[in-house]
Amino acid sequence: MVGENEFFRKATLRICGSLEIEEGLRSCFQYISQHLPADRIYLERNEPDLASMRIVVRADATGGERMDQLIPYTEEARAAMVEAAELWRKGAFPPVFLVGRSEEEPVTQCILSALGEPPSSAMSLPLVVGGRLVGALAIIAEGDDRYTEDHARLYATLREPFSVAMSNALEHQEVVRLKDRLADNNLYLNRELLRLSGDEIVGVDFGLRDVMRQVRQVAPTESPVLLQGETGVGKDVIANAIHLGSPRRDGPFIPVNCGAIPETLLDSELFGHEKGAFTGAHRQKEGRFRQAHSGSLFLDEISEMSLAMQVKLLRVLQEREITRVGGEDVIPVDVRIIAATNRDLIDEIREGRFREDLYYRLNVVSLRMPPLRERREDIPLLAQHFLERFAEANRKDIRGFAPRAMDRLLRHPWPGNVRELMNAVERAVVLSRAEILTEEDLPAVGDGNGSREEEADGSPHAPRSLEEVEKAAILETLKETGGNKSEAARRLGITRKTLHKKLKAYESES
């Protein structure tokens, strides 16, 4: 077995050899795995306030990646962490925590299960920053009893360099947290987005015209708004437009994805908690309702909320006050609720998964976001918008789409809506080396054939050619501007001369 000094020196050179923690961990893993059983290695941060462990970075033989996965402890794991913290306080915690069988150790079992790892052996190296136990470096090898005391002594030499690496990772997370807080409070972005919203939302003059008319009507009010539509249609963009068009525009806009937060944490996330409310709650925490005070709270995927949480939300809507988890004080909140769902809530009510009284409380004003297949006239504008964004980000001189490429975009059914279109254009921009995107740059979009059912029934939303979409857009804009060709050309982003040329072509067709 390699000597401790050589092992420490070479592993340290690797973890410190890159400014990117994931690259440093990958390089370090490649060396460690030559001397210790190892399938994967994880850099973990303890989150006592949330009774959870956060995975910061992982690495294996294929590479390293930065993560931000929060894993709530089970009751058994939570009790084991309390015991471990007490041992650490007394100075009795081992230099390396050795686990021969993950099924027999609650914390290891909880974390590996959440990560989808098979039963494994593990070594966990406690990491200390400023005298505090902040996390661990956990290495795992599939199977039972893979590690020995000699392995543990060798692994223990890495505590100092990895504690420094964890300190750097924590500083990075603090920068990210401050950036998120800045965005949450809209100290700057609100004013910029106010300028960019409204008429500059892609599709406002065409497929989203009716939606934006309703947005302008409802935004100045205080009524709750329910946004309904398929995944990827842009409900978050419309929610932000409602906020920016309201008297609350200078207040915070706080988005919460109800489907992305574990049920055990959602209560604390929304309403906050008091110090000592549960194991690991070492300080008072302000919830999203308080953060959104005097502004708007956007509850995305509201249908994912449990019935118990729905009762609490209904009380907040009715009483305009909250109580933190573990607290007794009633705290007033002044928040406008904008909710969104991709499900039919009436069906959810029939199935007993959504409260009828909450539905009617949220559904004061309901806006339906049309799927992209119902507003194909927006596809050329959206595609060009995404192309320009990704071309600039990737420093490429790509100017547009070939006619057949655009025709393929127009005929695709887009089950993933705007998000799917954005991803398709980004992929094409990244992989293309030409100045114009062709049909071959869009293999993931399909064969370019529209739905037979759509074509057969003559639906107004059936796929149309690029020329037909362009003609419809021009004529509709002229109608909107009362025949003012200069204004129509400005809205369409073309010159007046080009507009005259196209109108003459349309006259010759008829």
SULDA-V814187 format. One record per residue. PSI is psi as a letter, one per 20 degrees, with the letter a starting at -180 (NA if undefined). Layout:
PSI  PSI
This chain:
q  q  q  g  g  g  g  g  g  h  h  g  h  g  h  j  i  q  i  o  h  h  g  g  h  g  g  g  g  h  g  g  i  i  i  q  p  p  h  q  q  p  p  q  p  p  m  h  h  j  l  r  p  p  p  g  q  q  q  a  h  i  a  q  q  p  r  l  o  p  o  q  q  r  g  g  h  g  h  h  h  g  g  h  h  g  h  g  h  i  k  j  p  q  h  p  o  p  o  h  o  h  i  i  o  g  g  g  g  g  g  h  g  h  i  k  q  r  p  r  q  q  p  p  o  p  p  p  p  k  i  q  o  i  b  q  o  p  p  q  p  p  r  q  l  i  q  r  h  g  g  g  h  g  h  h  i  j  g  g  h  h  h  g  g  h  g  h  h  h  h  g  h  h  g  g  g  h  g  h  h  g  g  g  i  k  h  g  h  g  h  g  h  h  h  i  a  c  i  j  p  p  i  h  i  d  h  j  g  h  g  h  g  h  g  h  g  h  g  i  r  j  q  q  p  o  p  p  r  r  p  j  i  k  h  h  g  h  g  h  h  g  g  i  j  r  i  j  h  i  r  q  o  o  q  p  o  h  i  i  p  q  h  i  i  h  g  h  g  g  i  r  q  q  p  j  h  r  p  i  n  i  r  q  p  p  r  h  g  h  h  j  p  j  b  q  p  o  n  q  l  h  i  i  p  r  h  g  h  h  g  h  g  g  g  g  h  g  i  l  q  r  p  q  p  j  r  h  p  p  o  q  q  n  p  p  p  o  q  q  q  j  r  o  h  g  h  h  g  h  i  j  i  p  p  h  h  h  g  h  h  h  k  g  p  p  p  p  o  q  r  h  i  i  l  h  i  i  g  g  g  g  g  h  g  h  g  h  g  h  g  g  h  j  l  q  m  p  h  a  q  q  g  h  g  h  h  g  h  h  i  p  i  m  h  j  b  h  h  g  g  g  h  g  g  g  g  g  g  g  i  q  j  r  i  p  p  r  h  i  i  l  h  i  i  a  j  j  p  r  p  h  g  g  h  h  i  k  q  i  j  q  p  r  r  g  g  g  g  g  g  h  g  g  h  h  g  h  g  h  j  k  j  o  h  g  h  g  h  g  h  i  k  r  q  h  g  h  g  g  g  h  h  h  h  h  h  h  h  NA
